Amino acid sequence: MSTNERMQSVPEAEAMAARAGDAPVDESASELVRVRALVKHFPVAGSDDVVRAVDGVTFEILKGETLGLVGESGCGKSTVGRCLLRLIEPTRGEIFFEGKDVRALSGKALRGVRAEMQIIFQDPYASLNPRLKVRDIVGEPLIIHGTGTREERRERVAELLRKVGLDPDYMNRYPHEFSGGQRQRLGIARALALNPKLIVADEPVSALDVSVQAQVINLLEDLQAEFDLTYLFISHGLAVVEHISNRVAVMYLGRIVEVASAVELYANPQHPYTRALLSAIPVPDPTRKRERIVLTGDVPTPINPPSGCRFHTRCPDAIPECSQIDPDLREVAPGHTVACIRAPGWADAPTSA
């Protein structure tokens, strides 16, 4: 069955019984990535203030799984992904990849790890050098890491183009000669060039039409199965995340507020912010109606976030204690952690390590 036949559109995929989120997480799988108390603050020009883009994020990614990272624009999702790869330097915190302290690496050691950690950028127009031909764009990682001869690199580029559904003859073209979906496939081919173990997919389909989104998502799933890839899938498209993810982490204003398997999170969200996000997903059935939770007020500034729970200024369930207690992530059910003092079982649950 072709890719298009399997997923004609994301709304249709949401209703499919068989999707990545329905697959249980393999509890015996080993940990590929561990992030602890990650912080990234950006200085404000002409001021002593800082933008608290990421302010104490902790999570792990198991080998072979897809962890979805969702939240509103500006919540810090992309910053987390770039810090993970050290495309930008974290302010503090720990990042481990296969047990290696990524923040402690430099020179050849860092370059070696980077070969195993790649990124697919959000904008397929801006992420490809318009002055380079496809053979140079996709083959550049091979040159940087000294992989193969010139002819071997050319053969590798041709193979990668076939893998992502493009004609190898396209390697002599420039990026402007491709559509948006084709350009994103080029970005995927470039990310695969060095046979990485982890790919950070930073909103890889948000700039594409819905039908093209479906094709790219199915391509990512096929490649994951073929190459045993692990994904950190960053998106604000909740229907897309549900389709592709094994587990989902929800971010709000620089913090992760809830983590659970995709099935559990979409069926039983515990944090009020998660419930509000899910209520906004369109239902592909005119006879069904979903109660919409409309949040009041503006998103607080990350320069001066609210005291206590950062969501309490917009939360429909807030109580006075919410402005005083800064809740940590606690496991309220097996594999389900939440940072909300009003979540059932939160007060009695141990703090997540």
C-alpha positions as CSV (number, residue, x, y, z in Angstrom):
1,M,0.0,0.0,0.0
2,S,1.4,3.4,-0.9
3,T,2.1,6.2,1.5
4,N,-0.8,8.3,0.2
5,E,-3.2,5.5,0.5
6,R,-2.2,4.9,4.2
7,M,-2.7,8.5,5.2
8,Q,-4.6,10.8,2.9
9,S,-4.8,13.6,5.6
10,V,-4.0,14.1,9.2
11,P,-7.7,14.4,10.3
12,E,-8.3,11.0,8.7
13,A,-5.3,9.6,10.4
14,E,-6.6,10.8,13.8
15,A,-9.5,8.4,13.4
16,M,-7.4,5.5,12.3
17,A,-7.2,2.6,14.7
18,A,-3.6,1.7,13.9
19,R,-1.2,4.6,14.6
20,A,2.1,5.0,16.3
21,G,0.6,6.3,19.5
22,D,-1.4,3.1,19.9
23,A,1.8,1.0,20.1
24,P,2.7,0.6,23.8
25,V,6.1,1.9,24.8
26,D,8.6,-0.9,25.3
27,E,9.4,-0.6,29.0
28,S,12.6,-2.7,28.5
29,A,14.0,-0.4,25.9
30,S,17.2,1.3,26.9
31,E,17.5,5.0,27.4
32,L,19.0,6.9,24.5
33,V,18.7,10.5,25.8
34,R,18.5,11.8,29.3
35,V,17.9,15.5,30.0
36,R,17.9,16.9,33.6
37,A,17.0,20.4,34.8
38,L,17.8,22.0,31.4
39,V,17.8,25.8,31.4
40,K,18.3,28.3,28.6
41,H,18.1,32.0,29.3
42,F,18.6,34.6,26.7
43,P,19.8,38.1,27.8
44,V,17.7,41.1,26.9
45,A,19.7,43.8,25.1
46,G,20.2,46.9,27.2
47,S,18.8,45.3,30.4
48,D,19.8,42.9,33.2
49,D,16.7,40.8,32.4
50,V,16.7,37.4,30.7
51,V,14.1,35.6,28.6
52,R,13.5,32.3,30.4
53,A,12.9,30.3,27.2
54,V,13.6,26.9,28.9
55,D,13.5,26.9,32.7
56,G,14.1,23.5,34.2
57,V,13.1,20.8,31.7
58,T,13.6,17.1,32.5
59,F,12.8,14.1,30.3
60,E,14.2,11.0,28.7
61,I,13.8,9.4,25.3
62,L,14.0,5.6,24.8
63,K,15.7,4.0,21.9
64,G,13.4,3.5,18.9
65,E,10.5,5.6,20.3
66,T,9.1,8.9,19.2
67,L,8.6,11.5,22.0
68,G,6.3,14.3,20.9
69,L,6.9,17.7,22.4
70,V,3.9,20.0,22.1
71,G,2.8,23.4,23.3
72,E,2.0,26.9,22.2
73,S,4.3,28.9,20.0
74,G,7.0,30.5,22.2
75,C,6.8,27.9,25.0
76,G,10.4,26.8,24.4
77,K,10.0,23.6,22.3
78,S,12.5,24.4,19.6
79,T,15.0,25.8,22.1
80,V,14.9,22.4,23.9
81,G,15.7,20.6,20.6
82,R,18.5,22.9,19.7
83,C,20.0,22.7,23.2
84,L,19.9,19.0,23.0
85,L,22.1,19.0,19.9
86,R,24.2,22.0,21.2
87,L,23.3,24.1,18.3
88,I,22.8,26.7,21.1
89,E,24.6,26.3,24.4
90,P,22.4,25.6,27.5
91,T,22.7,28.0,30.4
92,R,22.8,25.0,32.7
93,G,21.5,21.5,33.1
94,E,22.6,18.0,32.0
95,I,22.3,16.3,28.6
96,F,23.3,12.7,28.2
97,F,23.3,10.7,24.9
98,E,24.0,7.0,25.3
99,G,25.5,7.8,28.7
100,K,27.9,10.5,27.3
101,D,27.7,13.9,28.9
102,V,27.1,16.0,25.7
103,R,27.8,19.3,27.5
104,A,31.3,18.1,28.5
105,L,32.3,17.1,24.9
106,S,34.3,19.3,22.5
107,G,36.4,19.0,19.3
108,K,36.4,15.5,17.7
109,A,34.4,13.9,20.5
110,L,31.6,16.4,20.0
111,R,31.7,16.0,16.3
112,G,31.5,12.2,16.7
113,V,28.3,12.5,18.8
114,R,26.8,15.1,16.4
115,A,27.0,12.5,13.6
116,E,24.5,10.5,15.6
117,M,22.2,13.4,16.4
118,Q,20.7,15.2,13.5
119,I,17.9,17.8,13.0
120,I,15.1,18.4,10.4
121,F,14.4,22.1,10.4
122,Q,10.9,23.6,10.4
123,D,11.3,25.8,7.3
124,P,12.2,23.8,4.1
125,Y,12.8,27.1,2.3
126,A,15.3,28.7,4.7
127,S,17.1,25.5,5.8
128,L,18.6,24.7,2.3
129,N,21.4,26.8,0.9
130,P,19.9,28.3,-2.4
131,R,23.4,28.5,-3.9
132,L,24.2,24.8,-3.6
133,K,22.9,21.9,-5.7
134,V,21.1,19.0,-4.1
135,R,24.2,16.8,-4.4
136,D,26.2,19.3,-2.3
137,I,23.4,19.9,0.2
138,V,22.7,16.3,1.0
139,G,26.4,15.3,0.7
140,E,27.8,18.0,2.9
141,P,27.6,16.0,6.1
142,L,29.6,13.2,4.4
143,I,32.3,15.7,3.4
144,I,32.5,17.3,6.9
145,H,32.9,13.9,8.5
146,G,35.3,12.6,5.9
147,T,33.0,9.7,4.8
148,G,33.8,7.9,1.6
149,T,35.4,8.9,-1.7
150,R,33.8,11.4,-4.1
151,E,32.1,8.7,-6.1
152,E,30.9,6.9,-2.9
153,R,29.4,10.1,-1.7
154,R,27.6,10.6,-5.0
155,E,26.2,7.1,-4.8
156,R,25.2,7.7,-1.2
157,V,23.3,10.9,-2.2
158,A,21.5,9.0,-4.9
159,E,20.5,6.3,-2.5
160,L,19.2,8.9,0.0
161,L,17.1,10.6,-2.6
162,R,15.5,7.3,-3.5
163,K,14.9,6.6,0.2
164,V,12.9,9.8,0.6
165,G,11.0,9.3,-2.7
166,L,12.9,11.6,-5.0
167,D,14.5,10.9,-8.3
168,P,18.4,10.6,-8.0
169,D,18.6,12.7,-11.2
170,Y,17.4,15.7,-9.1
171,M,20.8,15.9,-7.5
172,N,21.9,18.4,-10.1
173,R,19.0,20.8,-9.3
174,Y,18.8,23.8,-7.0
175,P,16.4,24.1,-4.0
176,H,14.2,26.7,-5.8
177,E,13.3,24.1,-8.4
178,F,11.4,22.0,-5.8
179,S,8.0,22.3,-4.0
180,G,7.8,22.7,-0.3
181,G,7.2,19.0,0.3
182,Q,10.1,18.1,-1.9
183,R,12.4,20.5,-0.1
184,Q,11.4,18.9,3.2
185,R,12.3,15.5,1.8
186,L,15.7,17.0,0.9
187,G,16.1,18.1,4.5
188,I,15.2,14.6,5.7
189,A,17.7,13.1,3.3
190,R,20.4,15.3,4.6
191,A,19.6,14.4,8.2
192,L,19.9,10.7,7.3
193,A,23.2,11.0,5.5
194,L,25.4,9.9,8.5
195,N,23.0,7.1,9.7
196,P,22.1,8.9,12.9
197,K,20.4,7.3,15.9
198,L,18.4,10.4,17.0
199,I,16.6,12.9,14.8
200,V,15.1,16.1,16.3
201,A,12.2,16.9,14.0
202,D,11.5,20.6,14.7
203,E,8.0,21.2,13.4
204,P,8.9,19.4,10.1
205,V,5.4,19.7,8.6
206,S,4.0,22.9,9.9
207,A,4.9,24.9,6.7
208,L,3.3,22.3,4.4
209,D,-0.2,21.7,3.1
210,V,-2.2,19.1,5.0
211,S,-2.0,16.5,2.2
212,V,1.8,17.0,2.0
213,Q,2.0,16.8,5.8
214,A,0.5,13.3,5.5
215,Q,3.1,12.2,3.0
216,V,6.0,13.5,5.1
217,I,4.7,12.0,8.3
218,N,4.3,8.6,6.7
219,L,7.8,8.9,5.2
220,L,9.2,9.6,8.7
221,E,7.5,6.5,10.1
222,D,8.7,4.3,7.3
223,L,12.3,5.6,7.8
224,Q,12.1,5.0,11.5
225,A,11.1,1.4,11.0
226,E,13.8,0.8,8.4
227,F,16.7,2.5,10.2
228,D,15.7,2.0,13.8
229,L,15.5,5.8,14.4
230,T,14.6,7.6,17.5
231,Y,12.7,10.9,17.2
232,L,12.1,14.0,19.3
233,F,9.1,15.3,17.3
234,I,8.4,19.0,18.1
235,S,5.1,20.3,17.0
236,H,2.0,22.4,17.9
237,G,-0.2,20.2,15.7
238,L,-1.8,17.9,18.2
239,A,-3.4,15.6,15.6
240,V,0.0,15.1,14.0
241,V,1.7,14.4,17.3
242,E,-1.0,11.8,18.3
243,H,-0.5,10.0,15.0
244,I,3.3,9.6,15.2
245,S,4.2,9.6,18.9
246,N,4.6,6.9,21.4
247,R,4.8,9.3,24.3
248,V,3.9,13.0,24.5
249,A,5.4,15.8,26.7
250,V,3.4,19.1,27.0
251,M,5.3,22.4,27.5
252,Y,4.0,25.7,28.9
253,L,6.2,28.8,29.3
254,G,9.5,27.0,29.5
255,R,8.4,24.0,31.6
256,I,7.1,20.5,30.9
257,V,3.7,20.2,32.7
258,E,2.6,16.7,31.7
259,V,4.1,13.5,30.2
260,A,2.3,10.3,29.3
261,S,1.9,7.8,26.5
262,A,0.0,9.2,23.5
263,V,-3.0,6.9,24.2
264,E,-3.1,7.9,27.9
265,L,-2.6,11.6,27.4
266,Y,-5.3,12.0,24.7
267,A,-7.7,9.8,26.6
268,N,-7.1,11.0,30.2
269,P,-5.3,14.4,30.3
270,Q,-4.6,15.5,33.9
271,H,-3.2,19.1,33.5
272,P,-5.8,21.9,32.7
273,Y,-3.5,23.2,30.0
274,T,-3.3,19.8,28.3
275,R,-7.1,19.6,28.4
276,A,-7.4,23.1,26.8
277,L,-5.0,22.1,24.0
278,L,-6.9,18.9,23.3
279,S,-10.2,20.6,23.2
280,A,-9.1,22.7,20.3
281,I,-8.4,19.7,18.0
282,P,-11.0,19.6,15.2
283,V,-13.2,16.5,15.2
284,P,-13.5,15.0,11.7
285,D,-17.2,14.2,12.3
286,P,-20.0,16.8,11.9
287,T,-22.2,14.8,14.3
288,R,-19.7,14.9,17.1
289,K,-19.1,17.9,19.2
290,R,-16.2,18.6,21.6
291,E,-16.5,21.0,24.5
292,R,-14.1,23.8,23.8
293,I,-12.1,25.2,26.7
294,V,-11.3,28.8,26.0
295,L,-8.4,30.2,28.0
296,T,-8.7,33.8,29.2
297,G,-5.9,36.3,29.4
298,D,-2.6,36.6,27.6
299,V,0.3,34.3,27.8
300,P,2.7,35.7,30.5
301,T,6.0,37.0,29.5
302,P,9.0,34.6,29.9
303,I,11.0,37.5,31.2
304,N,8.9,37.7,34.3
305,P,6.8,34.5,34.6
306,P,4.1,34.3,37.3
307,S,4.9,33.0,40.8
308,G,3.8,29.5,41.7
309,C,2.3,27.5,38.9
310,R,3.0,29.4,35.6
311,F,-0.4,28.5,34.2
312,H,-2.4,29.7,37.2
313,T,-3.1,33.2,35.6
314,R,-5.1,31.5,32.8
315,C,-6.2,28.3,34.5
316,P,-10.0,27.7,34.8
317,D,-9.4,25.4,37.8
318,A,-6.9,27.6,39.7
319,I,-7.2,28.1,43.5
320,P,-5.3,30.5,45.7
321,E,-2.6,28.0,46.5
322,C,-1.7,27.8,42.8
323,S,-0.1,31.2,42.9
324,Q,2.2,30.1,45.8
325,I,3.2,26.5,45.0
326,D,5.5,25.8,42.0
327,P,4.5,22.2,41.2
328,D,7.1,19.6,40.1
329,L,6.4,16.7,37.9
330,R,5.0,13.8,39.8
331,E,3.8,10.3,38.7
332,V,0.0,10.1,39.2
333,A,-0.3,6.9,37.3
334,P,2.2,4.4,35.8
335,G,4.1,6.3,33.2
336,H,2.0,9.4,33.6
337,T,3.5,12.5,35.3
338,V,1.9,15.9,35.8
339,A,2.8,19.2,37.4
340,C,-0.5,20.3,38.9
341,I,-1.4,20.4,42.6
342,R,-5.1,19.7,41.7
343,A,-4.4,16.6,39.7
344,P,-5.8,13.5,41.5
345,G,-3.0,11.8,43.5
346,W,-0.4,14.5,42.9
347,A,0.0,15.5,46.6
348,D,0.7,11.9,47.6
349,A,2.9,11.0,44.7
350,P,6.7,11.1,45.0
351,T,8.7,13.7,43.1
352,S,9.9,12.5,39.7
353,A,13.6,12.0,39.6
